[in-house]
Amino acid sequence: MNFRKLLAVLSAILLVVSLVAACAPKTTEVPAAATEEATVEATEAPAEEAAPVSAAPDWAAYDELIAQIKTTTDFAERVTLMHQAEDMLMATGAVCPIYYYNDLFMQRSTVEGIHANPYGFKYFQYATNGDSDTLSVNISSEPENLDPALNTTVDGCILALLQFGGLYSDSADGMVANFADGMPTISEDGMTYTIKVKDGLKWSDGSDLTAADFEYAWRRGAGTETAAEYSYMFSAIDGYPDNLNITVDGNTLTVVLGAPCAYFLDLLAFPTYFPVPQAAIEGAEGYKDASGAIVAPNAWCREAGFVSCGAFTLTEWNHESSMVFTKNPYYWDAANVKLNTIKFMLSADDVAIFAAYNAGDVDFIETVPTDEIANLKSNPEFHIIDNLGTYYICFNVNSDLYAGMTADQASALRRAMAAAIDRQYIVDTVAQCEQTVATSWVGYGVKDGNGGLFKDAAAWSYPNGTDGYFNDADIDGALQILQDAGFEIVDGKLATPIEVEYLINESTGHQGVAECAQQDLAAIGINITIHTVDWATFVNERQAGNFDVCRHGWLCDFNDPINMLELFTSFSGNNDAQLGK
């Protein structure tokens, strides 16, 4: 997951992470149709008896459809159901895809051994840096959360991969055993996984790490008491959320699923499934309040020195400035870890980050200023790789922006905005890294779980008859959507302009995308105010649902469409569009 949850610029890249921001409530003029409807209702019934009109879509059917998908054993039927779910999501207009991600980074020519996968993750533990035993990198500003169960950003996942580890791990050679002693034994019906955990594993304080630590971590991450945003990642296991069907026999884990899951091995490599130290968590000051309720589940890992189990431990943390990680001698594969120190520059300022790289102070960066991209494409230290994910504009369906509108009118407003945006111009002038314009939510390269690719126009009929839900920027089409919904159009614009606040975090790339959308939407009478906040505020406001519209991005946690679709269930902590909430 999270999505990291997992920015800056162009494109892809950075976009890693998940976002948003706060905005003040607005008063929005009500479309003529809505006004007339309200007047009629007022004459037919006392005001106190009139039922309020909700502008948010009814989302129960979507939740039910996703649940059906996750329990369907006919994989061909499953593909059809997932396409139906995407149709339902896109009909709300809550998600406005802009482009499909790829990833850019700069890596010093002396640096080798960093593994970058299609999900935006970077694996630094086996890197080398010429004759130096130190590597300096930048992947983000101050991390949101270092608890593997609670993190929701890509940068947070990268830090979890460095400090912790799962039963399995992604590598350049594919999925390999990490803390597991070999690959799992899977029952004939695909429902039961038996996994042997390596003997002799240690936490960074030298205490034993066993199969029981995995069981604790999974029950904690899934349970309602912890309320982790990525809790739904455990929904594949029978008994989710509070009674996971897991048993431990010595150092052997047995896991029973609710239905066959083709991507369960990928889940076992995701940070949400990493073990965490029970004693440290439950003994941390502030973990519970006087009544015994959990109030700060991440209290144990807010400062350097906490117990972990990965190749490196956090030994120094200067908040908002830097982090220092030191090789963990207790890591099971420490003999193959060559670096002694990895230093992280904490910053989201792409200009400052690029300057630090040019000065030789940083060896690896994930963002550069937009205006530098064209010149960097011939630099052998500049890399572009494919990602699986989508950069998009996210609408809060519960925003006061839709006051007085019906659900259909609110959806029409969102879909009209999406239709008016020139995505190709954004890719050509802002992103600049050969991204593909997004015409759907689930993009190219995502498999369908049945031996093919999900985005296959030959196998599925999209509404516009091509390969998705959008054509090129279509001002006339946008105006027609609005007019059909009852909005008054005069001289090619809304008769009454609509004011929208667009939240972004600091980045020249996000700023550029927002400015393009601002210009495009002004043509139809929608006035965008861009509000820029720091990363921490951005994340907090997103989680609270305090925004009208925000920049967003999602990188797949594993290669299956369900990862992008279950994101928007009403119970998903990553459902920033607030659908069903």
Secondary structure in CASP SS format (residue, H / E / C, confidence):
PFRMAT SS
TARGET T0000
AUTHOR 0000-0000-0000
METHOD secondary structure of the structure
MODEL  1
M C 1.00
N C 1.00
F C 1.00
R C 1.00
K C 1.00
L C 1.00
L C 1.00
A C 1.00
V C 1.00
L C 1.00
S C 1.00
A C 1.00
I C 1.00
L C 1.00
L C 1.00
V C 1.00
V C 1.00
S C 1.00
L C 1.00
V C 1.00
A C 1.00
A C 1.00
C C 1.00
A C 1.00
P C 1.00
K C 1.00
T C 1.00
T C 1.00
E C 1.00
V C 1.00
P C 1.00
A H 1.00
A H 1.00
A H 1.00
T H 1.00
E H 1.00
E H 1.00
A H 1.00
T H 1.00
V H 1.00
E H 1.00
A H 1.00
T H 1.00
E H 1.00
A C 1.00
P C 1.00
A H 1.00
E H 1.00
E H 1.00
A C 1.00
A C 1.00
P C 1.00
V C 1.00
S C 1.00
A C 1.00
A C 1.00
P C 1.00
D C 1.00
W C 1.00
A H 1.00
A H 1.00
Y H 1.00
D H 1.00
E H 1.00
L H 1.00
I H 1.00
A H 1.00
Q H 1.00
I H 1.00
K H 1.00
T H 1.00
T C 1.00
T C 1.00
D C 1.00
F H 1.00
A H 1.00
E H 1.00
R H 1.00
V H 1.00
T H 1.00
L H 1.00
M H 1.00
H H 1.00
Q H 1.00
A H 1.00
E H 1.00
D H 1.00
M H 1.00
L H 1.00
M H 1.00
A H 1.00
T H 1.00
G C 1.00
A C 1.00
V E 1.00
C E 1.00
P E 1.00
I E 1.00
Y E 1.00
Y E 1.00
Y E 1.00
N E 1.00
D E 1.00
L E 1.00
F E 1.00
M E 1.00
Q E 1.00
R C 1.00
S C 1.00
T C 1.00
V E 1.00
E E 1.00
G C 1.00
I C 1.00
H E 1.00
A E 1.00
N C 1.00
P C 1.00
Y C 1.00
G C 1.00
F C 1.00
K E 1.00
Y E 1.00
F C 1.00
Q C 1.00
Y C 1.00
A C 1.00
T E 1.00
N E 1.00
G C 1.00
D C 1.00
S E 1.00
D C 1.00
T E 1.00
L E 1.00
S E 1.00
V E 1.00
N E 1.00
I E 1.00
S E 1.00
S C 1.00
E C 1.00
P C 1.00
E C 1.00
N C 1.00
L C 1.00
D C 1.00
P C 1.00
A C 1.00
L C 1.00
N C 1.00
T C 1.00
T C 1.00
V H 1.00
D H 1.00
G H 1.00
C H 1.00
I H 1.00
L H 1.00
A H 1.00
L H 1.00
L H 1.00
Q H 1.00
F C 1.00
G C 1.00
G C 1.00
L C 1.00
Y E 1.00
S E 1.00
D E 1.00
S E 1.00
A C 1.00
D C 1.00
G E 1.00
M E 1.00
V E 1.00
A E 1.00
N C 1.00
F C 1.00
A E 1.00
D C 1.00
G C 1.00
M C 1.00
P C 1.00
T E 1.00
I E 1.00
S C 1.00
E C 1.00
D C 1.00
G C 1.00
M C 1.00
T E 1.00
Y E 1.00
T E 1.00
I E 1.00
K E 1.00
V E 1.00
K C 1.00
D C 1.00
G C 1.00
L C 1.00
K E 1.00
W C 1.00
S C 1.00
D C 1.00
G C 1.00
S C 1.00
D E 1.00
L C 1.00
T C 1.00
A H 1.00
A H 1.00
D H 1.00
F H 1.00
E H 1.00
Y H 1.00
A H 1.00
W H 1.00
R H 1.00
R H 1.00
G H 1.00
A H 1.00
G C 1.00
T C 1.00
E C 1.00
T C 1.00
A C 1.00
A C 1.00
E C 1.00
Y C 1.00
S H 1.00
Y H 1.00
M H 1.00
F H 1.00
S C 1.00
A C 1.00
I E 1.00
D C 1.00
G C 1.00
Y C 1.00
P C 1.00
D C 1.00
N C 1.00
L C 1.00
N C 1.00
I E 1.00
T E 1.00
V E 1.00
D E 1.00
G C 1.00
N C 1.00
T E 1.00
L E 1.00
T E 1.00
V E 1.00
V E 1.00
L E 1.00
G C 1.00
A C 1.00
P C 1.00
C C 1.00
A C 1.00
Y C 1.00
F H 1.00
L H 1.00
D H 1.00
L H 1.00
L H 1.00
A C 1.00
F C 1.00
P H 1.00
T H 1.00
Y H 1.00
F C 1.00
P C 1.00
V C 1.00
P C 1.00
Q H 1.00
A H 1.00
A H 1.00
I H 1.00
E H 1.00
G C 1.00
A C 1.00
E C 1.00
G C 1.00
Y C 1.00
K E 1.00
D C 1.00
A C 1.00
S C 1.00
G C 1.00
A C 1.00
I E 1.00
V C 1.00
A C 1.00
P C 1.00
N C 1.00
A H 1.00
W H 1.00
C H 1.00
R C 1.00
E C 1.00
A C 1.00
G C 1.00
F C 1.00
V C 1.00
S C 1.00
C C 1.00
G C 1.00
A C 1.00
F E 1.00
T E 1.00
L E 1.00
T E 1.00
E E 1.00
W E 1.00
N E 1.00
H C 1.00
E C 1.00
S C 1.00
S E 1.00
M E 1.00
V E 1.00
F E 1.00
T E 1.00
K E 1.00
N C 1.00
P C 1.00
Y C 1.00
Y C 1.00
W C 1.00
D C 1.00
A H 1.00
A H 1.00
N H 1.00
V C 1.00
K C 1.00
L C 1.00
N C 1.00
T E 1.00
I E 1.00
K E 1.00
F E 1.00
M E 1.00
L E 1.00
S C 1.00
A C 1.00
D C 1.00
D H 1.00
V H 1.00
A H 1.00
I H 1.00
F H 1.00
A H 1.00
A H 1.00
Y H 1.00
N H 1.00
A C 1.00
G C 1.00
D C 1.00
V C 1.00
D C 1.00
F E 1.00
I E 1.00
E C 1.00
T C 1.00
V C 1.00
P C 1.00
T H 1.00
D H 1.00
E H 1.00
I H 1.00
A H 1.00
N H 1.00
L H 1.00
K C 1.00
S C 1.00
N C 1.00
P C 1.00
E C 1.00
F E 1.00
H E 1.00
I E 1.00
I E 1.00
D E 1.00
N E 1.00
L E 1.00
G E 1.00
T E 1.00
Y E 1.00
Y E 1.00
I E 1.00
C E 1.00
F E 1.00
N C 1.00
V C 1.00
N C 1.00
S C 1.00
D H 1.00
L H 1.00
Y H 1.00
A C 1.00
G C 1.00
M C 1.00
T C 1.00
A H 1.00
D H 1.00
Q H 1.00
A H 1.00
S H 1.00
A H 1.00
L H 1.00
R H 1.00
R H 1.00
A H 1.00
M H 1.00
A H 1.00
A H 1.00
A H 1.00
I C 1.00
D C 1.00
R H 1.00
Q H 1.00
Y H 1.00
I H 1.00
V H 1.00
D H 1.00
T H 1.00
V H 1.00
A H 1.00
Q C 1.00
C C 1.00
E C 1.00
Q C 1.00
T E 1.00
V E 1.00
A C 1.00
T C 1.00
S C 1.00
W C 1.00
V C 1.00
G C 1.00
Y C 1.00
G C 1.00
V C 1.00
K E 1.00
D C 1.00
G C 1.00
N C 1.00
G C 1.00
G C 1.00
L E 1.00
F C 1.00
K C 1.00
D C 1.00
A C 1.00
A C 1.00
A C 1.00
W C 1.00
S C 1.00
Y C 1.00
P C 1.00
N C 1.00
G C 1.00
T C 1.00
D C 1.00
G C 1.00
Y C 1.00
F C 1.00
N C 1.00
D C 1.00
A C 1.00
D C 1.00
I H 1.00
D H 1.00
G H 1.00
A H 1.00
L H 1.00
Q H 1.00
I H 1.00
L H 1.00
Q H 1.00
D H 1.00
A C 1.00
G C 1.00
F C 1.00
E C 1.00
I E 1.00
V E 1.00
D C 1.00
G C 1.00
K E 1.00
L E 1.00
A C 1.00
T C 1.00
P C 1.00
I E 1.00
E E 1.00
V E 1.00
E E 1.00
Y E 1.00
L E 1.00
I E 1.00
N E 1.00
E C 1.00
S C 1.00
T H 1.00
G H 1.00
H H 1.00
Q H 1.00
G H 1.00
V H 1.00
A H 1.00
E H 1.00
C H 1.00
A H 1.00
Q H 1.00
Q H 1.00
D H 1.00
L H 1.00
A H 1.00
A C 1.00
I C 1.00
G C 1.00
I E 1.00
N E 1.00
I E 1.00
T E 1.00
I E 1.00
H E 1.00
T E 1.00
V E 1.00
D C 1.00
W H 1.00
A H 1.00
T H 1.00
F H 1.00
V H 1.00
N H 1.00
E H 1.00
R H 1.00
Q H 1.00
A H 1.00
G C 1.00
N C 1.00
F C 1.00
D C 1.00
V E 1.00
C E 1.00
R E 1.00
H E 1.00
G E 1.00
W E 1.00
L E 1.00
C C 1.00
D C 1.00
F C 1.00
N C 1.00
D C 1.00
P C 1.00
I H 1.00
N H 1.00
M H 1.00
L H 1.00
E H 1.00
L H 1.00
F H 1.00
T C 1.00
S C 1.00
F C 1.00
S C 1.00
G C 1.00
N C 1.00
N C 1.00
D C 1.00
A C 1.00
Q C 1.00
L C 1.00
G C 1.00
K C 1.00
END
